[in-house]
């Protein structure tokens, strides 16, 4: 290999120059041949070759035609990696890891199940060509399981995880339940869902514990039986349930009271706000304006030409919003977006003979004023739609702030808006006027250092909440004293002394 170097000079130079360059390299290579692998010699020669190209300019126009090693070096001129063959043991371990019970196969199976559950993917995803191509590129040796296998594995995984969660729930002393009923109108079926909420240190955890089909009339007794069945299935003790949140339907309220007691039931504020807004927007004159706006939005949705014109006329991808009967805020967003685009909409309607009539200037003014009244309800709905932070202590202050904002809304010049304002205040008083007497909400509000007693208008409700807090503190202090007395019995030689005894006396006295 050293002799072959005579033919690999990459530069064009005279024989004397070539000899002066190659001689030291040959000597260096010969001296280290017994100590260095051949690949080290090639790398050293290549390094000198590269340096020679830089230092010595070309002095001849002729090109060498016999350079076998030069071509070999140039074909891999970037890096010559030192590749070591895997050992037989490593190769067999890698092959066995992709067997049916291999480590990598089990890991990929668990990841696949997690993806299906987390991303709500169907089991049939394993039969898609794109997914197969992806797995072939990522893990060619992995055998993709069938949908039947995935379904069976998921059932087994559910059994294991559910048992683990039952043990966790049994150690939780205070938890809250939320429950609701909804209907599948397509298949004419009804379901009840139950979710458990509890805290571990500063982390709030919410887990859906069951979705059950209702095959009988939705009586309060039947719903109560379903709630008890869910608690028994998951090992939830009734005494550990501190509150139950439901909507304002009479059967749901009575079922919660039958199961857990009247004091533990809390009406859902989101559902209550929805009822307030629906009652507010039921005003006849306002409904006429909403109907006209809805007709315009429907016409745009059904006309491709009008939709294209609207898209071109707006600088951003802004679309009209269609209202949904079951969500009052969809009507709010529909009117809000209509008012934002009213000038563009007016121009498009004017150019089409079949278009519905545009709102008059007075109707637009009324719509703008009514939105000012409805805005506090919309913001409050967003505020309480959360499951990652606590909202219980906010409810009483939130209701009072809503009432205050609607009262101060500047709609004095619009008779229709004034009627809507009056109706909104009546609905709030009717549905949330006694909210300060809901014991869990009152206690949470007082204990929150942001609010304390600031938003209480009813002195009796505030006094009852404070008394309840004192009773809870006394029970807690008695438990502490029992623990201290037990510890004192263990070591009678020590003299009993409590620095806080006078403090405890003051607490009991008050």
C-alpha positions in Angstrom: 0.0 0.0 0.0 2.9 2.3 0.6 4.3 1.6 -2.8 1.0 2.6 -4.4 1.4 6.1 -3.0 3.9 6.9 -5.8 0.9 7.0 -8.2 -1.6 9.0 -6.3 -0.2 12.6 -6.3 -3.3 14.8 -6.7 -1.3 17.8 -7.9 0.7 18.4 -11.1 4.3 19.0 -10.4 7.8 18.2 -11.7 9.3 14.8 -10.7 11.8 16.5 -8.4 9.0 18.3 -6.5 7.0 15.1 -6.3 10.0 13.3 -4.8 10.7 16.0 -2.2 7.1 15.7 -1.0 6.7 11.9 -1.0 10.0 11.0 0.5 9.3 12.2 4.1 5.8 10.7 3.9 7.2 7.3 2.9 9.6 7.4 5.7 7.0 8.4 8.2 4.6 5.7 7.0 7.3 3.1 7.0 8.3 3.9 10.6 4.7 3.7 11.9 3.5 0.7 9.8 4.2 -1.8 12.6 2.3 0.3 15.2 -0.7 1.8 13.3 -3.5 0.1 11.4 -3.5 0.5 7.6 -6.4 2.9 7.9 -4.2 5.3 9.9 -1.6 5.3 7.1 -4.3 6.1 4.5 -5.6 9.0 6.7 -2.1 10.3 7.2 -1.4 10.2 3.5 -4.6 11.8 2.7 -3.9 14.7 5.1 -0.5 15.3 3.6 -2.0 15.1 0.2 -4.6 17.8 1.1 -1.8 20.0 2.5 0.3 19.6 -0.6 -2.6 20.7 -2.8 -2.8 23.9 -0.9 0.9 24.7 -0.6 2.3 23.6 -4.0 0.7 25.2 -7.1 0.2 23.3 -10.3 3.0 23.6 -12.8 1.8 21.3 -15.5 -1.3 21.0 -17.6 -1.0 17.3 -18.0 -3.2 15.0 -15.7 -2.3 11.7 -14.2 -4.4 8.8 -15.5 -3.2 6.1 -13.2 -4.6 7.0 -9.7 -6.5 4.0 -8.2 -5.9 5.0 -4.5 -6.5 8.7 -5.3 -9.9 7.8 -6.7 -10.7 5.7 -3.6 -9.7 8.6 -1.3 -11.6 11.2 -3.3 -14.8 9.1 -3.4 -14.9 9.3 0.4 -13.1 12.6 0.9 -15.4 13.9 3.7 -14.9 11.3 6.5 -13.8 7.7 6.7 -15.9 6.4 9.6 -14.5 3.5 11.5 -17.4 1.0 11.4 -17.3 -1.9 13.7 -19.3 -5.0 13.1 -21.9 -5.7 15.8 -21.2 -8.7 18.0 -23.2 -11.8 17.5 -24.8 -11.4 20.9 -25.9 -7.8 20.1 -27.3 -8.8 16.8 -29.4 -11.6 18.3 -30.6 -9.3 21.1 -31.8 -6.8 18.6 -33.6 -9.4 16.6 -35.2 -11.0 19.7 -36.3 -7.5 21.0 -38.7 -7.4 18.0 -40.2 -10.8 18.7 -43.8 -11.1 19.9 -42.8 -10.7 23.5 -39.7 -8.7 22.9 -38.9 -5.5 24.8 -39.1 -3.1 21.8 -42.3 -4.8 20.6 -44.0 -4.3 24.0 -42.8 -0.7 24.1 -44.2 0.1 20.6 -47.5 -1.7 21.5 -47.9 0.5 24.5 -47.1 3.6 22.6 -49.6 2.6 19.9 -52.3 2.1 22.5 -51.5 5.5 24.1 -51.7 7.3 20.8 -55.1 5.7 20.0 -56.5 6.7 23.4 -54.9 10.2 23.6 -55.7 11.3 20.1 -59.1 9.5 19.8 -57.9 7.4 16.9 -59.9 4.3 15.7 -58.4 0.9 15.9 -58.5 0.7 12.1 -55.6 3.1 11.9 -53.2 0.1 11.9 -54.8 -0.9 8.5 -54.1 2.5 6.9 -51.4 2.5 4.2 -49.8 5.7 5.5 -49.4 4.3 9.0 -48.0 1.0 7.6 -45.5 3.0 5.5 -44.5 5.1 8.6 -43.9 2.1 10.8 -41.9 0.3 7.9 -39.6 3.3 7.9 -39.3 3.7 11.6 -39.2 0.1 12.7 -39.0 -2.3 9.8 -38.8 -5.4 12.0 -41.9 -4.4 14.0 -45.0 -6.5 13.3 -48.1 -4.2 13.4 -50.8 -5.7 15.5 -54.4 -6.2 14.2 -57.3 -4.1 15.4 -58.6 -7.2 17.3 -55.4 -7.5 19.3 -55.5 -3.8 20.1 -59.0 -4.0 21.3 -58.1 -6.9 23.6 -55.0 -5.2 24.9 -57.0 -2.0 25.6 -59.5 -4.0 27.7 -56.7 -5.6 29.7 -55.0 -2.3 30.1 -58.3 -0.8 31.3 -58.7 -3.4 34.0 -55.2 -2.8 35.3 -55.5 1.0 35.3 -58.9 1.0 36.8 -57.8 -1.2 39.7 -54.9 1.2 40.3 -57.2 4.2 40.2 -59.7 2.6 42.6 -56.9 2.3 45.2 -56.1 5.9 44.7 -59.7 7.0 45.1 -60.0 5.0 48.3 -57.3 7.2 49.8 -58.9 10.5 48.8 -61.0 11.9 51.7 -62.6 14.9 49.9 -63.7 14.8 46.3 -66.4 16.4 44.1 -68.7 14.8 41.5 -70.1 16.4 38.4 -72.8 14.7 36.4 -74.8 15.4 33.4 -77.3 13.8 31.0 -77.2 14.2 27.2 -79.0 12.6 24.3 -77.8 11.0 21.0 -80.6 12.3 18.8 -79.4 10.3 15.8 -79.8 6.9 17.6 -82.4 8.1 20.1 -80.3 7.1 23.2 -79.5 8.9 26.4 -76.4 8.7 28.6 -75.3 9.9 32.0 -71.7 10.9 32.6 -70.0 11.1 36.0 -66.7 12.9 36.6 -64.6 12.9 39.8 -62.6 16.0 40.8 -60.0 16.0 43.6 -56.7 17.7 44.5 -53.3 16.2 45.3 -51.2 18.9 46.9 -51.5 21.8 44.4 -52.5 19.7 41.4 -56.2 19.5 40.4 -57.2 16.2 38.8 -60.4 15.5 36.9 -61.2 12.0 35.7 -64.4 10.7 33.9 -65.4 7.6 35.9 -68.2 6.4 33.7 -70.6 7.0 30.8 -73.8 4.8 31.2 -76.7 4.4 28.9 -80.1 5.2 30.4 -82.7 2.7 29.4 -85.5 3.9 31.7 -87.4 7.1 32.3 -85.2 9.8 33.7 -86.8 10.0 37.1 -84.9 11.3 40.1 -85.0 7.9 41.7 -83.5 6.2 38.7 -80.7 8.8 38.3 -80.0 8.4 42.0 -79.6 4.7 41.6 -77.1 5.3 38.7 -75.1 7.6 40.8 -74.9 5.1 43.7 -74.0 2.4 41.2 -71.1 4.5 39.9 -69.8 5.2 43.5 -70.0 1.6 44.4 -68.2 0.5 41.2 -65.3 2.8 42.0 -65.2 2.5 45.7 -66.3 6.0 46.4 -67.7 6.5 49.9 -70.7 8.9 50.2 -69.1 10.6 53.2 -66.1 11.5 51.1 -68.1 13.4 48.6 -68.1 17.0 49.6 -70.1 18.4 46.7 -72.2 17.3 43.7 -72.5 19.7 40.7 -75.4 19.2 38.3 -77.5 21.4 35.9 -80.7 23.0 37.1 -83.1 20.3 35.8 -85.6 19.3 38.5 -84.8 15.6 38.2 -81.1 16.1 38.4 -81.3 18.4 41.4 -83.6 16.0 43.3 -81.4 13.0 42.4 -78.3 14.7 43.9 -80.2 15.6 47.0 -81.6 12.1 47.4 -78.1 10.6 47.0 -75.8 12.9 48.9 -78.0 15.4 50.8 -79.4 18.8 50.0 -76.4 20.7 51.5 -73.9 19.0 49.1 -75.7 20.0 45.9 -74.3 22.9 43.9 -76.0 24.1 40.7 -73.7 24.5 37.7 -73.1 28.2 37.1 -72.4 27.7 33.4 -75.9 26.1 32.9 -77.4 28.8 35.1 -75.8 31.6 33.0 -77.1 29.8 29.8 -80.6 30.0 31.3 -80.2 33.7 32.2 -79.0 34.5 28.7 -81.8 32.5 27.0 -84.4 34.3 29.1 -82.8 37.6 28.3 -82.7 37.1 24.6 -86.3 35.9 24.5 -87.5 39.5 24.3 -89.7 39.8 21.2 -88.1 42.9 19.6 -84.6 41.5 20.0 -85.7 38.1 18.5 -86.8 39.9 15.4 -83.3 41.4 14.9 -81.6 38.1 15.6 -83.9 36.4 13.0 -82.9 38.9 10.3 -79.2 38.5 11.1 -79.6 34.7 11.0 -81.3 34.9 7.6 -78.4 36.9 6.2 -75.8 34.5 7.6 -77.7 31.5 6.2 -77.9 33.2 2.8 -74.1 33.7 2.8 -73.6 30.1 3.9 -75.8 28.8 1.0 -74.3 31.1 -1.7 -70.8 30.3 -3.0 -70.7 33.6 -5.0 -71.5 35.7 -2.0 -69.1 33.8 0.2 -66.3 34.3 -2.3 -67.0 38.0 -2.5 -67.0 38.2 1.3 -63.7 36.3 1.5 -62.1 38.6 -1.1 -63.4 41.8 0.5 -61.9 41.0 3.9 -58.2 41.1 4.6 -58.2 38.1 6.9 -59.9 34.8 6.7 -63.0 36.1 8.6 -66.2 34.1 8.2 -69.7 34.6 9.4 -70.8 32.5 12.4 -74.0 30.5 12.4 -75.8 30.3 15.8 -76.6 27.0 17.5 -79.9 26.6 19.4 -78.3 24.8 22.5 -75.6 27.4 23.0 -76.6 31.0 23.7 -73.1 32.4 23.2 -73.2 31.2 19.6 -75.9 33.8 19.0 -73.7 36.4 20.7 -70.7 35.5 18.4 -73.0 35.5 15.3 -74.2 39.1 16.1 -70.7 40.3 17.0 -69.2 39.0 13.8 -72.1 40.4 11.7 -71.5 43.9 13.2 -67.8 43.7 12.5 -68.4 43.0 8.8 -71.6 45.0 8.4 -70.2 47.5 5.8 -68.8 44.7 3.6 -72.0 42.7 4.0 -74.1 45.7 3.0 -72.2 46.2 -0.2 -72.6 42.5 -1.2 -76.3 42.4 -0.4 -76.9 45.5 -2.5 -75.4 43.8 -5.5 -77.6 40.7 -5.3 -81.3 40.9 -6.0 -82.1 37.6 -4.2 -80.3 38.6 -1.0 -82.3 39.2 2.2 -82.8 42.8 3.4 -80.0 44.5 5.4 -80.6 45.7 8.9 -81.5 49.4 9.3 -79.3 51.8 11.1 -81.6 51.8 14.2 -81.5 48.0 14.3 -77.7 48.0 14.1 -77.6 50.5 17.0 -79.9 48.2 19.0 -77.7 45.2 18.3 -74.6 47.0 19.4 -76.3 48.1 22.7 -77.6 44.6 23.4 -74.1 43.2 23.0 -72.9 45.5 25.7 -75.5 43.9 28.0 -74.7 40.3 27.0 -70.9 40.7 27.2 -70.6 40.2 31.0 -72.4 36.9 30.6 -70.1 35.8 27.7 -67.0 36.7 29.6 -68.2 35.0 32.8 -69.0 31.8 30.8 -65.4 31.7 29.6 -64.1 32.4 33.1 -65.8 29.4 34.7 -65.2 27.0 31.8 -62.0 25.6 33.3 -60.9 22.3 34.9 -57.2 23.2 35.6 -57.9 25.8 38.4 -60.5 26.2 41.1 -63.6 28.4 40.4 -65.7 27.7 43.5 -64.5 30.8 45.4 -65.1 33.0 42.4 -68.8 32.3 41.9 -70.3 34.8 44.4 -68.0 37.7 43.3 -68.6 36.8 39.7 -72.4 36.9 40.0 -72.2 40.3 41.7 -69.8 41.7 39.1 -72.1 40.5 36.3 -75.1 42.3 38.0 -73.0 45.4 38.4 -71.7 45.5 34.8 -75.2 44.9 33.3 -76.7 47.6 35.5 -74.0 50.2 34.5 -74.2 49.4 30.7 -74.8 52.6 28.8 -78.0 51.9 26.9 -80.2 54.8 28.0 -80.9 55.9 24.5 -82.3 52.6 23.2 -85.8 51.5 24.5 -85.3 47.9 23.2 -81.9 47.7 24.9 -83.3 49.0 28.1 -86.0 46.3 28.1 -83.4 43.7 27.5 -81.3 45.1 30.3 -84.3 45.0 32.7 -85.0 41.4 31.7 -81.4 40.3 32.2 -81.3 41.8 35.8 -84.6 40.0 36.6 -83.3 36.7 35.3 -80.1 37.0 37.4 -82.1 37.8 40.6 -84.5 35.0 39.9 -81.9 32.3 39.3 -78.9 33.4 41.4 -80.4 35.7 44.0 -79.9 33.3 46.8 -76.4 32.1 45.8 -74.9 33.5 49.0 -76.8 30.9 51.0 -75.1 28.0 49.2 -72.8 26.9 52.0 -69.9 25.5 50.0 -69.7 28.6 47.8 -69.9 31.0 50.8 -67.2 29.2 52.7 -64.9 29.1 49.7 -65.5 32.8 49.0 -64.6 33.8 52.6 -61.5 31.7 52.7 -60.2 33.1 49.5 -57.9 36.0 50.5 -58.8 37.9 47.3 -62.5 38.2 48.2 -63.2 37.4 51.9 -66.5 39.2 52.8 -66.3 41.9 50.2 -69.1 40.6 47.9 -71.6 39.6 50.5 -74.9 41.6 50.4 -76.7 39.3 52.8 -75.3 39.6 56.3 -77.1 36.5 57.5 -75.6 34.4 54.8 -72.2 35.7 55.6 -72.7 35.1 59.4 -73.8 31.5 58.7 -70.7 30.8 56.6 -68.4 32.2 59.3 -70.1 30.1 61.9 -69.7 27.0 59.8 -66.0 27.8 59.3 -65.5 28.1 63.1 -67.2 24.8 63.7 -64.9 23.1 61.2 -61.9 24.7 62.9 -63.1 23.5 66.3 -63.4 19.9 65.0 -59.9 20.2 63.6 -58.4 21.6 66.8 -60.0 18.8 68.8 -58.4 16.3 66.6 -55.0 18.0 67.1 -55.5 18.0 70.9 -56.3 14.3 70.8 -53.1 13.6 68.8 -51.1 15.7 71.3 -52.7 13.9 74.3 -51.8 10.5 72.7 -48.3 11.6 72.2 -48.1 12.8 75.9 -49.2 9.4 77.1 -46.3 7.8 75.3 -43.8 9.7 77.4 -45.2 10.6 80.9 -41.8 11.6 82.2 -41.9 14.8 80.2 -43.8 17.7 81.6 -46.8 18.7 79.4 -46.7 22.2 78.2 -48.6 23.8 75.4 -47.6 27.3 74.2 -50.9 27.6 72.3 -53.3 26.6 75.1 -54.5 30.2 75.6 -55.1 30.5 71.9 -57.2 27.4 71.8 -59.3 28.7 74.7 -60.0 31.9 72.8 -61.0 29.9 69.8 -63.4 27.8 71.8 -64.8 30.8 73.6 -65.6 32.6 70.3 
